[in-house]
Amino acid sequence: MATIDYVHNKATSKTAGSGSYEPLDDACVDTPVMMTLTIGRNIHDVESHTPPTHMGDAQGSEDGYARVRGTSTVSLEEEDAPGNSKKDAPPYSFEHEVKYFFGKGIPLGLSAILKWGVPPLANMAFAGHTEGSADLQTALGYARVTYNIGCIMILLGFVSYFNNVIPGCIGAGRKDRIPTYLRRSLLLCALCMLPFWTMQLFAPYIVEGLLGASPHIAVMVGTYCRIMIFCNMLGLLEMHLECIFVNLGYARCATFNSFCSGLGVDVLCSYTLVYYLDLGTAGAALTQLVVRLTRLLVWLAFATYYDLSAAIWRTESITNEPILSWPEIRMFFSLGLPQIASNFSGWFVFELQLMLLARVSGITDAAIAAGAVWVMLEQCYAAVQTGWIQIVSMRSLVLLGKQDPHAQRAHQLIASLSILVVFFTNLPLLLYPDQIAMLLTNDPVVQQWFQPMIWVLVVHSQARIVAATGGVLFIPLGKACMKLCMEYFCYYVVAMPIAAFIALSDEVTDDVSAKMLVCVGCTTVGMGLSGTISHIYLCCMDWHTAGAVINARANTDKKAKTETKRASDGDAGDRNHCHRGGMRVFQCWSSNTEMLALDEEQVDDL
């Protein structure tokens, strides 16, 4: 029994029987169709495979054989496996996009609420009902600023490499690259995060020296940040696993995990460690550590249950690509560094709001505590939007990787649905401001300062989802400089100077309450402006070219194989012959293909 992959090629100067093949000019080579035949004494079933076409000029200079070598030669079982077929990514349709949004968006939205929304809210509520709640809430506010700027903003920037390449791989039918991407991303992220984890050891000095916190607040912040170093390490692995599960279609697993770890473990530990045992910031940090451990265990259990361990942790790469290579390292930093720079535009300005509040003339400790509560509540609402933003990014990148001509329509539809859903989640803030203030703190003075700030959060949350859905594709498409210039202009040139001038001087107003509203509304102005600009740009963008960029990134290993094969093949006449365990394989390429059933003697004659 032998196997033959036979295609007659018109773009050769000699026939197959001559034994020598010299490809003509690239323009003469049509798109190949590869036929796989089983040869033996009897005729068996024949399978036909059409290799994927590539958009753009990435392969414009390659000859006919280079195109062929770019086609992966895997077994029929691997070609037709569900994980390797493009049919896993359905094309655009209005009905499918709506079902996709609510089918995956609701589980991811609930996952974000249970993971990032309810637990911090419960943590802040428990802290607000302890003895000396104002100091504890202020310390948690400063600790959150220090930890977010020093770790989270950096980590999420580097993890964006993994978050961007995985949807593109799935859309291009290249799930076989997931294990390699996972190991590469974990290694590079850990190496890059080492100096930032070290900086968290000096958090007390940073908070007291740069943020202007009192010494006893700085000590509480230092305790929190040092424990959170280990939490950040666990979070690195957990973020990668969640990305894999969600992109593979297991969004409900994310919801279940968040329900167990967030609504269950997080709230229980917050009540026990923060409220009942009154461990302060140490209790809040230990709670997050336990939650991360729980989430990791749940993901590992799901990987075993769904038999995904091999697909995630496969030690031997099917593609035979190295874990570290210069092209992939460059791609890691080209996706990670712009995202970090982007985080230091809008997000960093938001974190600076608490510093701006602390320097308002005549502000009291209760007012600063109210500002810290507002910042924590905004974090909860921003986290709730994570699921909707993730849906917009995932679906858009999948369709771009698939090179679907209607990817723009899908993006616009899902972004509009996200904005609408966020509007409904903001309604409780307008309907129950007094009850929310009483829930978050037992200090009546803090409640008095906090209530007028709630309506700003509604406008802020709506502007944030507009900006996020508009700017989510810039970095994956290689338009990082444009995104950064736009955001730095909106935040640092427009929003920040206006807010600083009003808050730090008495030229416009000397009312402390009004200055607080200006401080917390600073980023709202920047997000509203940047969101408008980004959506206008996406409406004018060439989505066909954008699809070529995402698809080419998903097939970088094929290009590397092509270049390596071209360098190693010295004899053009022997390129189409190989031996596999005694079976002779004969391959040639053509646009017009005839299926042949040959026995072994006929193959020898050829």
C-alpha positions in Angstrom: 0.0 0.0 0.0 1.3 3.5 -0.9 0.1 7.0 -1.0 0.4 9.5 -3.8 -0.5 13.2 -3.8 -0.8 13.9 -7.5 -1.5 17.1 -9.3 -0.6 17.8 -12.9 1.1 21.2 -13.2 0.8 23.3 -16.4 3.4 25.7 -15.1 6.4 23.4 -15.7 8.6 23.2 -18.7 8.6 19.4 -18.7 5.9 16.7 -18.2 5.7 14.5 -15.1 7.2 11.6 -16.9 10.4 13.4 -17.7 11.4 13.4 -14.1 12.5 17.0 -14.1 10.5 20.1 -13.1 11.5 23.6 -13.7 8.8 26.1 -12.6 8.0 29.0 -14.9 7.4 32.6 -13.8 5.3 33.2 -10.7 2.6 34.8 -12.8 2.1 31.6 -14.8 1.4 29.5 -11.7 -2.3 29.2 -10.9 -3.7 28.5 -7.5 -2.9 24.8 -6.8 -5.3 22.1 -5.8 -3.8 19.2 -4.0 -5.2 15.7 -4.5 -4.4 12.9 -2.2 -4.8 9.3 -3.5 -4.4 6.0 -1.9 -2.5 3.6 -4.1 -2.6 -0.2 -4.0 -4.1 -3.2 -5.6 -7.6 -1.7 -5.1 -8.9 1.9 -5.6 -9.7 3.6 -2.4 -11.5 6.9 -1.5 -9.9 10.0 -2.7 -9.8 13.2 -0.7 -9.3 16.7 -2.1 -7.7 19.6 -0.3 -7.5 23.2 -1.3 -4.7 25.0 0.4 -5.5 28.3 1.9 -4.9 31.4 -0.1 -3.1 34.4 1.3 -4.0 38.0 0.8 -1.6 40.8 0.4 1.9 40.8 -1.0 3.4 38.6 1.6 4.1 35.9 -1.0 4.2 37.9 -4.1 7.9 37.2 -4.7 7.7 33.4 -4.2 7.8 31.0 -7.0 5.4 28.1 -7.6 7.3 25.7 -5.4 7.6 28.2 -2.6 3.8 28.4 -2.5 3.6 24.7 -2.4 6.1 24.4 0.4 4.1 27.0 2.3 1.2 24.4 2.4 1.4 22.3 5.5 1.6 18.6 4.8 -0.3 16.9 7.6 -2.4 13.8 7.7 -6.0 13.7 6.6 -7.1 13.2 10.2 -5.2 16.4 11.2 -6.5 18.4 8.2 -10.1 17.5 8.8 -10.0 17.6 12.6 -12.4 20.1 14.1 -9.6 22.1 15.6 -7.9 22.6 12.3 -10.8 23.5 10.0 -11.9 27.0 9.1 -15.4 25.9 9.4 -15.0 26.4 13.1 -15.3 30.1 12.5 -18.7 30.8 10.9 -19.0 33.7 8.4 -20.8 36.9 9.2 -24.6 37.0 9.4 -26.8 39.3 11.4 -28.5 36.5 13.1 -25.3 34.7 14.0 -23.6 37.9 15.3 -26.6 38.6 17.7 -26.5 35.0 18.9 -22.8 35.1 19.2 -22.9 38.3 21.2 -25.5 37.1 23.7 -24.4 33.5 23.6 -20.8 34.3 24.4 -21.2 37.9 25.7 -23.6 37.1 28.5 -21.4 34.3 29.9 -18.3 36.5 29.6 -20.2 39.5 31.0 -21.3 37.4 33.9 -17.8 36.1 34.3 -16.4 39.6 34.4 -19.1 40.7 36.9 -18.4 37.7 39.2 -14.7 38.0 38.8 -14.0 41.7 38.8 -17.3 43.4 39.7 -19.0 41.8 42.7 -15.8 40.7 44.6 -14.1 44.2 44.7 -17.5 45.7 45.5 -18.0 43.3 48.4 -14.4 43.9 49.5 -14.9 47.6 49.6 -18.3 47.2 51.3 -16.8 45.0 54.1 -13.9 47.4 54.5 -16.4 50.3 54.7 -18.2 48.7 57.7 -15.1 48.1 59.8 -13.8 50.2 62.6 -11.7 53.0 61.1 -13.2 52.4 57.7 -12.1 55.7 56.3 -8.4 54.9 56.7 -8.8 51.3 55.4 -10.7 52.5 52.3 -8.1 55.2 51.7 -5.3 52.6 52.0 -7.0 50.3 49.6 -7.4 53.1 47.2 -3.7 54.0 47.3 -2.8 50.3 47.2 -5.0 49.7 44.1 -3.3 52.7 42.3 0.2 51.4 43.2 -0.5 47.8 42.2 -2.3 48.7 39.0 0.4 51.1 37.8 3.3 48.9 38.9 2.0 45.4 37.8 -1.4 45.2 36.2 -0.9 47.8 33.5 2.4 46.2 32.6 1.2 42.6 32.7 -1.9 43.2 30.6 0.3 44.9 28.0 2.5 41.9 27.6 -0.4 39.5 27.7 -1.9 41.3 24.8 0.5 39.4 22.6 -1.2 36.2 23.5 -4.7 37.7 23.4 -4.2 39.0 19.9 -2.5 36.0 18.2 -4.9 33.3 19.6 -8.1 34.6 17.9 -6.2 35.1 14.7 -4.9 31.6 14.8 -8.3 30.2 15.3 -9.8 32.2 12.5 -7.0 31.1 10.2 -7.5 27.4 11.2 -4.1 27.2 13.1 -5.1 25.9 16.5 -2.0 23.7 16.3 0.1 26.7 17.3 -1.6 27.4 20.6 0.8 25.3 22.8 3.9 27.0 21.3 2.3 30.4 21.7 1.4 29.6 25.4 5.0 28.6 26.3 6.5 31.5 24.5 4.2 34.1 26.0 4.5 32.7 29.6 8.3 32.8 29.3 8.6 36.2 27.9 6.0 37.7 30.2 7.7 36.3 33.3 11.1 37.6 32.2 9.7 41.1 31.5 7.8 41.3 34.8 10.7 40.5 37.1 11.8 44.1 37.6 8.2 45.3 38.2 7.6 42.6 40.8 10.8 43.8 42.5 9.5 47.4 42.5 6.4 46.4 44.5 8.7 45.7 47.5 9.3 49.4 47.7 5.6 50.4 47.5 5.5 52.1 51.0 8.3 54.6 49.9 6.6 55.2 46.6 3.2 55.9 48.1 4.5 58.2 50.8 7.0 60.0 48.6 5.1 60.3 45.3 1.4 60.0 46.2 1.6 62.1 49.4 0.1 59.4 51.7 0.5 59.5 55.4 3.1 57.1 57.0 0.5 54.8 58.5 -1.4 54.6 55.2 1.9 53.8 53.4 2.6 50.9 55.7 -0.8 49.4 55.0 -0.2 49.8 51.3 3.2 48.1 51.5 1.7 45.1 53.1 -0.9 44.8 50.4 1.5 45.2 47.5 4.1 42.7 48.7 1.5 39.9 49.0 0.0 40.8 45.6 3.4 40.0 44.0 2.5 36.3 44.3 -1.0 36.9 43.2 0.3 38.6 40.0 2.5 35.6 39.3 -0.5 33.3 39.5 -2.6 35.7 37.5 -0.1 35.5 34.6 -0.8 31.8 34.1 -4.5 32.2 34.8 -5.0 34.9 32.2 -3.4 32.7 29.5 -5.6 29.7 30.4 -8.7 31.8 30.4 -7.9 33.2 27.0 -7.5 29.7 25.5 -10.7 28.4 27.0 -12.8 31.5 25.9 -11.4 31.5 22.4 -11.9 27.8 22.0 -15.6 28.3 22.7 -15.8 27.4 26.4 -17.2 30.8 27.6 -19.6 29.1 30.0 -16.6 27.6 31.8 -15.3 31.1 32.4 -18.7 32.0 33.9 -18.7 28.9 36.1 -15.1 29.6 37.2 -15.9 33.2 38.1 -19.0 32.1 40.0 -17.0 29.7 42.1 -14.0 31.8 42.7 -15.6 35.3 42.6 -19.0 35.1 44.1 -18.1 32.1 46.3 -14.4 32.2 47.4 -13.8 35.9 47.0 -16.8 37.1 48.9 -16.4 34.5 51.6 -12.7 35.3 52.2 -13.4 39.0 52.1 -16.0 38.6 54.8 -13.7 36.4 56.9 -10.4 38.1 56.5 -11.4 41.8 56.0 -14.6 42.1 58.1 -14.6 39.3 60.7 -10.9 39.0 61.4 -10.2 42.7 60.6 -6.9 42.0 58.9 -7.1 45.2 56.9 -5.1 45.4 53.7 -3.4 42.1 54.4 -6.8 40.4 54.5 -7.7 42.0 51.1 -4.5 40.8 49.5 -4.7 37.2 50.9 -8.3 37.1 49.6 -7.0 37.8 46.1 -4.3 35.1 46.5 -6.8 32.5 47.4 -9.0 33.4 44.5 -6.2 33.1 42.0 -5.3 29.7 43.3 -8.9 28.6 43.1 -9.3 29.8 39.5 -6.1 27.9 38.4 -7.4 24.7 40.0 -10.8 25.1 38.2 -9.1 25.7 34.8 -6.9 22.6 35.3 -10.0 20.6 36.2 -11.8 21.8 33.0 -8.7 21.0 30.9 -8.8 17.4 32.2 -12.6 17.1 31.9 -12.7 18.3 28.2 -9.5 16.4 27.3 -7.8 19.7 26.4 -4.5 19.0 28.2 -2.7 17.8 25.1 -4.0 20.8 23.0 -2.8 23.2 25.7 0.3 21.7 27.2 1.6 19.6 24.2 5.3 19.4 24.8 6.1 18.5 21.1 5.1 21.1 18.6 3.3 19.9 15.5 4.7 22.9 13.6 8.3 22.2 14.8 8.8 25.9 15.4 11.1 27.1 18.2 9.7 28.6 21.3 11.9 31.7 20.9 12.7 33.1 17.6 13.6 36.7 16.6 10.5 37.3 14.5 8.2 36.1 17.3 10.1 38.1 20.0 9.8 41.2 17.8 6.1 40.5 17.4 5.8 40.1 21.2 7.2 43.5 21.9 5.5 45.1 18.9 2.1 44.1 20.4 3.0 44.4 24.1 4.9 47.7 24.3 2.2 49.7 22.3 -0.4 48.3 24.6 1.6 49.3 27.7 2.0 52.8 26.2 -1.7 52.8 25.6 -2.4 51.8 29.2 -0.2 54.7 30.3 -2.4 57.1 28.4 -6.0 56.8 29.5 -5.7 54.3 32.3 -2.7 56.0 33.9 -4.5 59.4 33.8 -7.4 57.7 35.6 -5.1 56.4 38.3 -3.7 59.9 38.7 -7.1 61.1 39.7 -6.6 60.0 43.3 -3.3 61.9 43.4 -5.1 65.0 42.0 -7.8 64.7 44.6 -5.3 64.5 47.5 -3.8 67.8 46.3 -7.0 69.8 46.1 -6.9 72.8 48.4 -9.0 72.4 51.5 -10.0 68.7 50.9 -10.7 66.6 54.0 -9.8 63.0 54.8 -13.5 62.0 54.4 -13.5 63.5 50.9 -10.3 61.6 49.9 -12.0 58.4 51.2 -15.0 59.2 49.1 -12.8 59.6 46.1 -11.2 56.2 46.8 -14.6 54.6 47.0 -15.5 56.2 43.7 -12.3 54.9 42.1 -13.0 51.4 43.4 -16.6 51.5 42.2 -15.4 52.6 38.8 -13.0 49.7 38.7 -16.0 47.4 39.2 -18.0 48.9 36.4 -14.9 48.9 34.1 -14.4 45.3 34.9 -18.0 44.5 34.0 -17.3 45.9 30.5 -14.4 43.5 30.1 -16.6 40.7 28.7 -18.3 42.9 26.1 -14.9 44.4 25.0 -13.5 40.9 24.8 -16.4 39.8 22.5 -15.8 42.7 20.2 -12.1 41.9 19.9 -12.5 38.2 19.6 -15.1 38.1 16.9 -13.5 40.9 14.9 -10.1 39.2 14.9 -11.6 35.8 14.1 -13.4 37.2 11.1 -10.3 39.2 10.0 -8.2 36.1 10.3 -10.8 34.2 8.2 -10.7 37.2 5.8 -14.5 37.6 5.9 -15.6 40.5 3.7 -18.2 41.5 6.3 -15.9 41.8 9.3 -16.6 45.5 9.5 -20.4 44.9 9.8 -19.8 42.4 12.6 -17.6 44.8 14.5 -20.1 47.7 14.2 -23.0 45.4 15.3 -21.3 43.9 18.3 -19.9 47.3 19.4 -23.4 48.8 19.3 -24.8 46.0 21.3 -22.1 46.4 23.9 -22.8 50.1 24.2 -26.5 49.4 24.7 -25.9 46.7 27.3 -23.6 49.0 29.3 -26.4 51.7 29.3 -28.7 49.3 31.0 -26.1 48.3 33.6 -25.6 52.0 34.5 -29.3 52.5 35.4 -29.0 51.3 39.0 -26.5 54.2 39.6 -29.1 56.7 38.6 -32.0 55.0 40.3 -30.4 54.1 43.7 -27.6 56.5 44.5 -28.4 56.8 48.2 -28.6 53.0 48.7 -25.3 52.5 46.9 -23.6 55.0 49.1 -24.9 53.4 52.3 -23.8 50.0 51.0 -20.2 51.0 50.4 -19.5 52.9 53.6 -20.9 53.3 57.1 -19.4 56.8 57.5 -22.1 59.4 57.0 -19.6 62.1 56.1 -18.0 59.9 53.4 -21.5 59.2 52.1 -22.2 62.9 51.8 -19.1 63.5 49.7 -19.7 60.4 47.6 -23.3 60.8 46.5 -22.8 63.8 44.2 -20.1 61.9 42.3 -22.2 58.9 41.3 -23.8 60.6 38.2 -20.3 61.3 36.8 -19.7 57.5 36.9 -22.6 56.9 34.6 -21.2 59.3 31.9 -17.7 57.9 32.5 -18.8 54.3 32.0 -20.7 55.1 28.8 -17.7 57.0 27.4 -15.4 54.1 28.3 -17.2 51.4 26.4 -17.3 53.7 23.3 -13.5 54.3 23.5 -12.7 50.7 24.2 -14.7 49.2 21.3 -13.3 51.8 19.0 -9.7 51.3 19.9 -9.5 47.6 20.4 -8.3 46.8 16.9 -5.6 49.4 16.4 -2.7 47.5 18.0 -3.4 44.1 16.4 -3.6 45.8 13.0 -0.2 47.4 13.5 -1.5 50.9 14.0 -0.1 51.4 17.5 1.5 54.8 16.7 -1.8 56.2 15.5 -3.6 54.9 18.6 -1.0 56.3 20.9 -0.9 59.7 19.3 -4.6 59.9 19.4 -4.9 58.9 23.1 -2.0 61.0 24.3 -3.5 64.0 22.5 -7.0 63.4 24.0 -5.7 62.8 27.6 -2.5 64.7 28.1 -3.2 67.7 25.7 -6.9 68.2 26.2 -8.3 66.5 29.3 -5.5 66.5 31.9 -4.5 70.2 31.6 -8.1 71.3 31.9 -8.7 69.1 35.0 -5.5 70.2 36.7 -6.1 73.9 36.1 -9.6 73.7 37.6 -8.8 71.4 40.5 -5.5 72.9 41.6 -6.4 76.6 41.3 -9.2 78.9 42.3 -9.5 80.7 39.0 -12.7 78.8 37.9 -14.2 77.8 41.3 -13.1 77.4 44.9 -15.8 74.8 45.7 -14.2 71.5 46.8 -17.1 69.4 45.7 -17.0 70.9 42.2 -13.2 70.3 42.0 -13.7 66.7 43.0 -16.2 66.2 40.1 -13.7 67.7 37.7 -11.0 65.3 39.0 -13.0 62.2 38.5 -14.4 63.5 35.2 -11.0 64.1 33.7 -10.7 60.8 31.9 -14.4 61.0 30.8 -13.5 63.9 28.5 -10.5 62.0 27.0 -12.4 58.8 26.4 -15.3 60.5 24.8 -13.0 62.3 22.4 -10.8 59.3 21.6 -13.8 57.0 21.1 -15.3 59.3 18.6 -12.1 59.6 16.6 -11.4 55.9 16.6 -14.9 54.9 15.4 -14.7 57.4 12.6 -11.3 55.9 11.5 -12.7 52.3 11.6 -15.5 53.4 9.3 -13.0 54.6 6.8 -10.4 51.8 7.2 -9.7 49.2 4.5 -10.9 46.0 6.2 -9.7 43.8 3.3 -6.1 44.9 4.0 -6.7 44.5 7.7 -7.8 40.9 7.2 -4.6 40.2 5.2 -2.5 41.4 8.2 -4.2 39.2 10.7 -4.2 36.1 8.4 -0.5 36.6 7.6 0.4 36.8 11.3 -1.4 33.5 12.0 0.7 31.8 9.3 4.1 33.1 10.1 5.4 29.6 10.8 4.5 28.6 7.2 6.5 31.5 5.8 9.5 30.4 8.0 9.2 26.8 6.7 9.1 28.1 3.1 12.2 30.1 3.5 14.1 27.3 5.2 13.0 24.7 2.6 13.9 27.0 -0.2 17.4 27.4 1.2 17.9 23.7 1.7 16.6 22.5 -1.6 19.5 22.6 -4.1 18.1 20.4 -6.8 14.8 21.5 -8.3 14.3 18.2 -10.0 14.2 16.3 -6.7 11.8 18.6 -4.8 8.7 16.6 -5.5 10.0 13.2 -4.4 10.1 11.8 -0.8 10.1 8.5 0.9 7.9 7.6 4.0 8.5 4.2 5.6 8.9 2.4 2.2 6.0 4.3 0.6 6.8 6.5 -2.3 5.0 9.8 -2.5 4.8 11.7 -5.8 3.6 15.3 -5.8 3.2 17.9 -8.5 0.9 20.9 -8.7 -1.6 22.4 -11.2 -4.8 24.4 -11.4 -6.3 21.6 -13.6 -6.1 18.4 -11.6 -6.9 14.8 -12.7 -7.5 12.1 -10.1 -5.5 8.9 -10.8 -5.6 5.5 -9.1 -2.2 3.8 -9.6 -0.7 0.6 -8.3 2.8 0.5 -6.9 4.4 -0.7 -10.2 3.0 2.3 -12.0 4.5 4.6 -9.4 7.9 3.0 -10.0 7.5 3.7 -13.7 6.9 7.3 -13.0 
